[in-house]
Amino acid sequence: MCGIVGYLSSRRPISWDLLKRMRDQMTHRGPDGEGIWLSPDGLVGLAHRRLAIVDLTEGGHQPMASEDGRHLINFNGEIYNHHELREELRALGWSFRSASDTEVLLVAFRQWGEDALTRLVGQFAFAIYNTRDRTLFAARDRAGEKPLFYRHADHGLAFASELKGLLAHPEMPRKADPVALDHYLAYGYVPRELCLLAGYAKLPAGHKLRYQLESNRLEVEPYWSLPQWQNGPRRSFDELLEEFEPLLETAVRRQLLADVPVGILLSGGLDSSLVAATAARVSGKVNTFTIGFPGHAAHDESPIAKRLAGELGTNHVELMAEPSTLDLLPRLAAQFDEPIADSSMIPTYLVSQLVRSKATVALGGDGGDELFGGYFQHGWVQHIARARKFGLHHLPLAEMAARLLPYRLSARKMALRLLDHADAAVTVSRVAEPRQREALTGRRIRGEFGAERLRTSLISAWREPRERAMALDFLTYMCDDILVKVDRSSMLTSLEVRAPLLDPAIIEFAVTKLAPDQRVAAGRRKLLLRHLAKKRLPTWFDSHRKQGFSIPLSAWLRGPWASMLADVAENADGGFLNPKAVRSFIKSGASSDRLAHQVYQIAILEMWRREYRVTMD
């Protein structure tokens, strides 16, 4: 796992020192090694920070050049099937100088070109530069586990694993994008290619990028799309488990392989518990880690994790968190290149810090909710769709309801979901409706890039409400909130986190082999995983308990975080958000569990704005 940065320009060379400064903004991503390659004319530069996981020798040093010097690779991630690919390539006549997966990826590209992407099993964001043609090819993994930001402007292209790597260049602008801001306020994160800084973009998950230096031509297109349910013959859960369990075992076994110590993030929830149980079965003794919140039993699953670890026979370690972790917020706001309103970034960071003292790699349960139907909204969306058969959402009532219903009203969001003309899958997880966002910013974003319309366009191919909701969460929330949280929080501690449930074969199985009602039905969620839990977890384990790593947010907002909220209210930038509207939200939300998330969302946004010195035109 690493941090990468690249710079290409047809007009303005970059200095070694500046490229180094951009690279070293991401030292936390790679404390074990560093490298720079600069073209003789200084117009192209690649730089790398290394976290050594596979082949700890200099054989894995990057940027890595091919034997003939034509290609250079800058790679962040892990290729879990690199052993199989190595043998396949050897059979085709290729030889290798190292045991690293980086070299396997480079040789695979030389053998198969862009088609190599279909053979990769792993998490990755990489760029390969062709010194002869002066072209760059880049790609990001299917689920979006590893990040890649870029800026195409001024007759050139710059890219980096983290936005802060680009911003180390003194000429990079720091203006906010109002469209991306609207998305953040609507859902708590910035999705897909959008970036909260104007003029920058993210390479979306499952996409590839081509850039030609001489013509300054940039092309971005998908190489993979989330498949759909095949609507074939239904199979029983026992039959489905016969196919699924070997896929899970293969994924876990592959991801346990490393040349450094490996652990398991055990929250006590269903997904991480199944990963831990599978790891114990295929590997024997494993290390598990969890975090607890004393005095907040509803958020503390450490006793469950400890009991399960005892029965699985793992080496288990606990960390207890206190509200003083408020001190972490400015640091995390700086680490998260764009703000995300996900308070579980705090326990994720804390448990990553704990794990890093014992291991360099950790496996988690991310992906289970989106693939197998684990969120409440996956069931609610069907109820909303049925209620909409009365046609009220076709009437101009949503705006009136948004204006008349007070924010504190518990039924407000549900009423707006029923009355809003936007797709139920789009509104069911929305944090703030258009009127609320307009009050905060003084702007109403319309058109194809509006928060609701963009999401609707992403799921146009799906018809069944539950499928639409799960597909949307996979394409947006998982990629741009959950996986961002995991990547930035863990990499701040130089820990690599892996997600066995996001193995391509498991993704394919979940979305093509399971009918919607075999994922979510009659208020029950993750049906297949619960069947597996009956088989592989103790009888006392409550597979319906839904928690994960989360914090007692509303209690902390009323108590030890009150001073932070006051500071945000008094100093919110007038050009970014409306100070009067911010104060109103802080006042109404400080004692309301329902509004705690939005209060936190505004606080994180303001802290991010200060850390990155962002302005709004």
N, C-alpha and C positions, 0 to 999 in steps of 0.2 A: 504494500500500500504506500502511496507516494503523493507528492505534489508536483504538478507539471506546469510549465509556462512556456509560451512561444510568441515570437514576434516576427512578422514578415512585412516588408515594405518595399515598394519599387522606387522610393525616392529618399527616404530618411533612414540612415543607418542607426543602429542602437549600439551603445557602448557596452563593454563587458561589465562595467560597474553597475550600470542601470539594470541590465538583465539579472545580475546577481541580486540586486536589491529587490526586484520583483519576485524572484525565486524565494528569497529568504523571508518574505512575509509569510511563507508557509512552512517554516522550519519544523513546526509541530507535526506536520504531515510526514516528515521524513528526517528524523534526527540521526540516522545511521550512515548517511552518505549524501554527496552532492556532486553535481556535474553541470557543465556548460559546453555547448557547441555553438560556435559563431562562424558564419561564412566569411571568407576572406574580405568581401566588400562590406561586411557588417550589416547587410540588409535582411539577413535571416538569422535568428537566434533561437535556440532551444535550451531550456534549463530544467533541472530536476532535483528534487529532494527525495531521498530514499528511506523507507521503512523496510528493512530487510526481513522477509518472511520465507522466501524460497531461494535457495542457493545464497548463503550468507557471504560468499566470497566476492571478490572484485568481478567475477564473471557476470554478475547481475548489474554491473554499473550502467547508469544511463546519463544522458542520451546514448543509446547503443547504435552502432553503425553496422551495416551488413558487411560481409567480407570484401565485397567489391567497392564499398564506400558509397554506393548509389543511394541507399536508403538509410534514414536515421529514424529511430523510434523513441517517442516520449510516452511512457505508459504508466498509468495509475490504476491498480487493481490486481486481481488474481484470476488466472485461468485454471479452473479446477480440473479440467480434463487435459492438461498439458502433457501428462505422461502418455496418454493414448495418441494424442496428436503427434508427439515426438516420434513414436514408433511408426505411425503412418507415413510421416515425412521421411524418416530414414529408409523405409521401404521404397520410397520414390527417388532415393539417391542423395538426399540431403545429409550433411554432417553438422555436428554441433560443437561449439567451443565451451559451452557452459551447461549447467543443470537448471538454468532459470527459465521460468515461463515467459519472460520477456523475449528471449531469443526464439522460443517456439512461436510466439505470436508474430514476430518479424518474419521468420521463415515461412510461416503459413500464408502471410500476405504476399510474399514473393512467389509462392507456388500457386495460390488460388486467387490472388487479387482480392477484390471486395467480397467475393463469394466466401472468403474465409470467415466472415461474420456469422454465417449460418452454422458453422461448425463449433463455435466457441461456447463453452459453458463456463460462466464466470460473472464477475462484476468488474466493469472496466470503463475507462474513458482514456483513449489514446490518440496520438497523432503520429503519422508517418510522413516524413518529408522526402521527396524525390529530388536529389541534388541536380540531376541531369535535366529534368523537365521543369524544375522549380515549381512543383505542385505539392500541395498538402492534402492528405486524406485523414479525416478524424471520425471517430464513432463512439457511441455511448451504449452501454448494455441495455437489454430489453426492458428491464424494470426501472432503470434509472438509479441504481445504487451508488454510482460514482458520478460526481458533478463535472461539468465543463461549461465555463462562461467564455464568451468571446465578444469582441468588438470589431466590426468591419467598417472602417472609416479612413479618410485621409490616405487613400491609395494603399491600404494595407489591412492586415488582419493580426489581431493579438488575441491570445487565449490563455486561460489559466484554470486550475482546479478550483480556485477560490477567487471571488471578485476582488478581494484585497490585494491579490497578486497583480492584477491589472491597475488598480488604483495607486500602486507604488510608483507608476509612471507619472511624472509631474504634469503632463499635458492631458491626462484623462479627466473628462468633465464629471461633475457631481451634481447633476440636476435630476430631480425626481420625475418619473413618468406618471402622469395623472391616471392613465388607464390601468397601469399595474397597481397603483395605490388603491383604486376602486376595487380591484380584485382582492387585494389584501384585506380591506375593510369588510368585504362581502363574505370571505371564507377564512381569513386568518393566515393566508399564505399567498404567494405569487406563483401561478401555475405555468407549466409548459415553457414556451420560448420567451415569455415575457420576463422583464427584469424591472425592479423598482427604480433602477437608475436608467434614465433615458439614453438611448444610443448603444446599450449593451443587450445581449441576449444569452439565453441558455440553450445549449444543444438539447433538444427533447430526448427523452428515453427512446431507445429503439431507432434512433436516427443516425445518419451519416452525413459528413460534410466534405465537400471538395472545394479547394481554392487554388486558382491559377494566378501566380504572382504577376506575370507580365501583363495579363489582361485585367487583373483585379476582379476576376469573376468568381462569385461565391455561389455554391449550390448546396442546399440542405434538403434532404428527403428521407422518408422512412425506409428502413431495410426490413422492419418487422412490425406487424400490427397485432394487437390483441385478438385472438380468434374468438369465434362464437360457438355456442352450444350447437351440436350437430343434429339434435332432435331425432336421434336414432332410437333403437330399441332400448327400453328401460332395463336396467340391471338392479339387482338387490344390493343393499349396502354390503353384505358379505362378499358378493362378487366384486364390487367396486374396491373394497379393502384389499382383496387379493392382488389387484393391479396397483393400488396406491402405495401400500406399505413397502414393497421393494423399491419404489421410486424414492420414498423418503429415506430409506436406509442407504441407498446409493448416494443421495445428496449429502446426507450427514457424514457418511464415511469419507467422501471426497473432501468435504470442507473441514474435517478434523485433521487433514494432512497439512503439515507445515514443518519447517525446520526450527521452530520456536515453540514455547509452551502455548497451549490452547485451553480455553475455558468456556463455560456456558452461562449466558445471562438468564437466570431463573427468576421470573417475576412472581410465580405462583399461579399465573394464568394458564389456560389450556394449551396455547401454542408453544410457549417456551417449555412447558412441562413435557409435552410430547417430544420436542427436540432433545431435551435432557434424557428422557427415558430411552429414546432411540440411540443416543450417543452412548449411554451406559451399556446398551445391548451389543452394539457393534464394536465398541472400543474398550470395554472394561472400565477401569477406574478413571473418572473425569472430575474436573474441578467445576463447581457451580458457585455463582455469586448472586446476591440479592441486596435490596435496600429496604429499610423499614422506617416508619414514621411514628415514634412513640406518642401516645395520647390521641392518635387519630386512627382508630381501629378500622374505620370504613376504607381507609386508604392504605392500610398496612397489611400486606400479604406475606410478610417475612415469616410469620409462624407457619403458614402453609408451605412456603418454599423450604423451610428448614425440615419440616416433617417429611416432605416428599424426598428431599435430598437424602435423609436418613434411610428411607426405604429403598432408594435407588443405589445407595452405597457410594455416594459421591463425596469428595472433599469439599465441604461447604463453608463459605465465608459470608458474614453479614456486615452491613454498614448501616448505622442509624443516623438519619438526617434530622437536623434541627432547623427552625425558622431562620437562623442566622445565615443560611445559605442565600439570603437576599444579597449578600455581598458579591455573589457570583454574577448577578444580572448584568452589570456593566461589561464584564468580561465576555459573557455569552452573547450579549448584544453585538459586541465587536466581532466575535467569532462567526456569527451567523450572517453571511454576506447580504442576505435579505432577511427582514424580520419574519418570524413565524410565531403565531399566537398559541404556541403549544407549551404549556407550563411543564410538561414532562421532560423538557430539555434539561431541567435541573436534576431530577433523579437519574436521567440517562447519563449526564456528565459525571455525577457522583459515583454511580456504579462503574462507569468506565474507568474512573480514576482508581477505584478499588481494584478492579480486575487488572489494570496495567501494572500494579505492584507485584502481581503473581503470574501474568501471562501477557503475550503480545497479540494474541488472536482470541476472539470470543464469538460464539455462535448465539444467535437470537431467534425469536419466533416471528419476526416481521413478515408480513404477506398473508398470514393465515386469515385475518379478518376480511381482507379485500377479495381473496380468492374463494373462500368457503362460506362467506356470508356471516360475518361476526358482529356487525354493528346494528344498533337498534333501528337505524333508519332503513336498513335493508328489508325489514318487515313492515315498518310504518309506511314506506312508499307505496306499497300495495293497497293499504287502507285508504291513503289519500287519493290514489287513482280511482278507487271504487266510489269514494265520496264525490269525486269530481264528475261522476256521471250525471249528477243533477244539473251541471252546466253553469254553476255560479261563477266559475273562473272565466267564463266568456263575457261576463258583465263587468263594467268599470267600477268594481267595488274595492279592489285591492288598495288603490291609492287613498280612498276615503277611510278604509279601516286603518291603514298605516298612520293617517293623520289623527284619527279619533281615539284609537286604543292606546292607553298609556303603556310605557315600556315595562312597568312593573307587573302588568297583568300576565298571569301565568299562561293564559290561553292565547296571548297575542300572536306568538310565532305560529301556532297551529292554525289560527284563523287566517293568517296571511298565506300560509302554505295552501290552504284550501281555496282561497280566493285569487291567488296569483295565477296569471295566464302562463307563466313559465312552467316547464316540465317539473313534475313532482320530484324526480330524481335530482333535479337541480336545486329546488327550494328546500328539500328536507334537511339538508346539512348546512344551510346558509346561516351565517352569524348575523348579518345586518341586511335589511332590504334596501332598495334604491333610495327611498325617502330618508332613511336613517343615515345612509352614507352621504347623501347630499347635504344634510344638516352639518355633518362633520367637516366636509371639505368645501362646501359652497359650489360644488360642481355636480352635474348629472351626466354620466358617461352613457352614450347611446351608440348604436351601430353594432357591427359584427364582433368587435372586441369587448363589448360590454360583458360583465362577469357572467350573467345568466346566459346570454346568447352564445358565448364561446363554449361554455360547457354543454349546452344543448347540441351544438354542432359536433362535438366529440363523440356523442353516443347516438347519432342519427341512425346507425346501422342496427342497433338493438331495438327490439320491440317490447319485450316483457318488462314490466316496471322493476322487478327485483334485479333482473339482469342489467338493466340500464344503470341502476344505482350502484351495483357492484363494479361494473365496468368503469363508471365515472370515478369512483373512489380509487380504483387501481391506476387510472390514467392521470389523476390529479392529486388527490389527498395523500395517497401512499407515496407517490414519487416526490412531491414537492413540499410535503410536510413531514411525514414519518421518516422517510429515508434521508431527508436533509437533516432532521434532528439527530438521527443516529450517526450519520457521517460526521457532521461538525462537532457534536459533543464528544464522540469517541476519538476523532482525530486530534482534538485539542489535547488529549492525553497520549497521543501516539499509539492508539489501540486500533487494530483492524477488527471490524465487526462483520460477520458473515450471516447470510439469511438462507438456510437450506430450503425453506418453503418457497423461495423465489427461483429455485432451479427451473430451467426452461421446460423440462419434462413434467414437472409438477404444475406449472402454470398451464401448460397445454392440457393436462389431464383435468384440472379443476374446471376450466371454462368450456371444454368441449364434451366431457363425458358425464358431467353432473347436470341433471335437469334443474331448473330454478328451484323447484320444491324439494330437491335433494340437497340444497344449500340452505334455504330458508323456508320455513313453513309453519303456519299456525302459531306464530310468536316464538318458535324455536329456531335457533341459529346454529351454524356450523355443524350440521347434522352428521356429516361423515366423520369429522374429527371427533365428535362425541362418541360415535360408535367405536372409533379406534381407542379412545380413552378407556372405555369399558374393558377393552382387551388388554391394554398395556399399562394402565395406571391403577393405583390402589382403589378399592371399592369406596373408601371414604372421600375420595377426591371429588369435589363439586365442579364438574365441567361447565356448569352454567354461570359460575361466578365470573364477572367481567371486570378486570381491573388493569393489569399491566403496571408499568412504572408511572405512577401519577402522584400529585401532591395535593394536600388539603387546601386548595387555592382560596376558596371563599373565606375560610378561617384566617389564613395568613393575610388576606387583604384587609380584613377588619382589624387585625392586630399589628404584628410587627412590620407589615408593609405599608401601613397607613402614611408614614412620612414620605415614602416614595411617591405615592399617589398624589399627595399634596404638592410635591415638587413638580410633578408632571402637569398638574392642573394650572399651576401658577406660571409655568415657563414654557408651555406648549407654543411652538412657533406659529405666529399669525399667518405666515404665507404657506404653511403646510397643512395645518388643521385650524378650524375655527375655535379660538380659545374659549369662547362662551359655550359652545357646544361640548367641548371637552370637559369643562367644569361641570356642566349639567350631567354628563355621563358619570363622572367621578362621584358626584353627590348622590345620584340615584343608585349607583352600583356598589358603593362601599359597604352597604348592609344587605345586599341582595345576592343570594346564591345564583339566581338566574342570570344576573348581569356580571358576575365576577369574571367570566371569560372575556367579555368585551372590555372591561376595565383593564385587565391584564394586557389585552391586545393593544390598546391605546398606549399603555405605559411602555411596552416593548418597542412599539413604533417610534415613540419619541426618544427613547434611549438610543435606538439605532440611528436616528437622524443626527443626534448629537455626536455619537461616536464617529460617524462617517462624514460629518459636516456637509450634509445634503441640503440643498435649497430647492425651492419651487419657483419657476418663472411666473 
